[in-house]
């Protein structure tokens, strides 16, 4: 069937150009995840704006917009509450845009630079990071015994994610979206532990299953598939309103 043909084609691509195949697959899934997250955010921000207007609270109808290209991203309602938004700018995310109305079409709301950042980061991290990292873990902890799985999970979540993945994620996404190093540092400082906690909650159980059941050559693919949901969560967390 079609599924079998796709699997055979993927296996053949892995044999010919494994790194490229893993990178392209992960990039495509990262793109899908962020585009979906942007649409969720757009719908939520429009709902919040309508709610604010009906209750008399200030929303993001002002022009305070840190988003590159005036893009759709996170909750667009400022988090201060009350009817005076003069003090909200310090609490806004660097991405929070003015909300666009319904009826402009899906692509009019897409933050292309944000999607590009997640796509390129997802592809490069899979090809240049995870491909080599999973090979290293398999050499150090071969097989799928309880000891090997525990060693891989422990190393992955105490070395790879906190020391390599998250710093690279914040630096890369910040630079590609035009932020300076101080802005990147402040954002990472505010959100690092929250994001890492989400990673541990979501990915430790997934990692146990992966390292126990998935062959090493398919770990990047299984991670990319799980990332389809995770990238949506990470996009929403990364692009949420400031201070939360």
N, C-alpha and C positions, 0 to 999 in steps of 0.2 A: 504494500500500500504506500500511500504518500508519506506516512510517517517513517516507514522503513527506508524509503529512498532518501529522505532528508537526513536520517541518521547515518546512512552509508556515505552520503556526500560530505557530511560534517567530519566523519572519521577520516575520509580521504583527504580533506582539507587539513586536518590536524597532522596527518602524516607528511604532507607536502610543506605546509607553512604553518606550523603550530602556533607560534607567537602571534603572527598576523591574524590568524583565525580567531584566537582568543580575544585579541584586542578589538577586532571589528565587531564580534558578537557582543562583547560587553559594552562597547560604545553605543551600539544600536539600542540595547535594552536600557542603558542609562538615559538616552534621549527620550525613549517612550515614557520612562518613569518621571522625568522632570516635566515633560509636556503635560502629562496627566496631572501632576501636582499643581502646575500653573493653572490649569482649568479649574481644579478644586478650589484653589485660592481665589480665583476670579469670582466664582459663584458665591463663595463665602463672603468676600469683601463687598460685593454688590448687595447681598442680603443684609450685612451689617450696616452699610450706608443707608439703606432704606429704613432699617430699624432705628438708626440714630436720628434720621430726619423725623420719624414718627414720634420719637420720644423727646426730641429737642436737644439731644447731645451732639457735640461737634464730631464730625467724621473727618474723612480725608478729602472732602471736596475742595479743600484749599490746594494750593499749587506746590506745597512742600513735597519735593520729589527727589529722592536720592537715586532712583533707579536709572540705570543707563538706558537712554532712549525712551524714558517714560514707560517702563514696562510694567506688565501685570505681575504682581508677586504675592506678597503676604497679606494678612489681615490689614486692611487699609484704614481701620478705625483706630485712632490714637488711643493708647492705653491709659490715659490720665483720667478720663471720665469728666463729668461736669460740663459746663457750657463754655468754659474758657480754655482754648487750646494753645495759649501763648507759651506755656511751658512744656509742650509736648515734644518739641523738636529733638531734645536731647534723648528722648526715649524711643524715637523712631528707628526702625531698622534702616541700614544703608540702602535697602531695596524698596522701601515703601513708596508706592506711586500714588498719584491721583487715580481714582477709579474711573474707568471708562464705562459708558452706558451700554445696555444691551443693544443688540441690533447691528453691531459693527462687524460681526463675523468673527470666527475663532482666531484666525491668523492675525487679526488686528490687535489682539490682546497678548500675543506671544512675545515674551522677552527673549529675543534671539540670542543675545550675548549670554544670558544666563543658561539657556539650553545648550549653547556651544560649550560653555565652561564645564557643565556636567557631562556632556558627551565626550569631550576630549579627555577630561580627567578620568572618566570611567574606562575609556579605551587604553590610555597610556598606563594607568595603574594596573589593569589586568595583564597587559602585554609585558611591561617592564618591571612590575612589582610582584603581583601574585604568581605569575608563571614561575619565576625564579624562587620565590619564597616557598611555594608548595613543593617544589623539587627539593629544596633544602630541608624542609620538614620531613619529607619522605626518606631522605638519606639519614637524618638524625634519629628518626623514630619510625623505622620501616614496619609495614604491615598495619593491621587493624586490631591488634590486641588491646586490651583495656589499658595497659601501660602506654602503648604507642598513641592511642587516641587521647589519653589524658595529657601526655607530653605535648602533642600537637596543639590541643586546645589551649593549654596553659601558655605556651610560647606565642601562639597567635594573638591571644587577648591581653598579654602582659608586655609583649615586645612590639609586634607588628602594628597593631591598631593604635595604641597610645603614643608610640614613639615615631612611627613612620606614616601610617595612613592619615591620621587626623591632622598633623602639622602640614603634610603635603596638600591635603584637601583644602585647608583654609588658605594657605599661601597661593596655591594654583588658582583657586576660584577667585580670590581677591585680586590677584594680578591681572587675570584675563578680563576681569570686569572693571579694571581701571582704578583700583583702590591703592593707596599708598601703604607702606609697611606699617605705619602707626595705626591706620584704620584696621588693617588686618590683625595686628597684635591685640587691639582693644576688643575686636569682635571675638577672636579666639579666646581671649581672657574671660569674657562674659559667658561664653557658651561651651567651652571645652569640656568641662566635667559633666554638664547636662547631656551633651552629645555622646560622650564616652559611656555614660550610664545607659543611654538608649542602646548603644552598640552591645554592651554586655547583656542587657536584658533580652535583646532580640537574637543576637548572633551566637551566644554561647550554646544554647540548645541546637541551633542550626549547625554549628560547627561540629558538635558531638555526632550528629547524624551523618554529616558529610564525611568526616574522617573515619567513621566506622563502616560506611556502606559504599562510598563513591570512590572509584579508582582515581589515582593521582592525576591521570591525564584529563579527567573530566571535572576536576575540582573547580577550575576557573569557570567552566560553563555552568555548573551547579550554583556557584556563587553569583554569576551574572543573572541567572533565573531568579534566585532569591532576591537579588538586588532590584528586580523590577518593582517589588513592593517596598524594599528598604530605601531605594532612591527617592520614592515618593515621600516616605517619612522623613528622610534626611533633607530633602528639598524644602518641605514644609517647616521643619525645625530650623534650618539654616536661614530661611527667608521669612521667619515669623516676625511679628512686630518687636521692636527693641525692648530690652529689659525683661523679657519673659523667655 
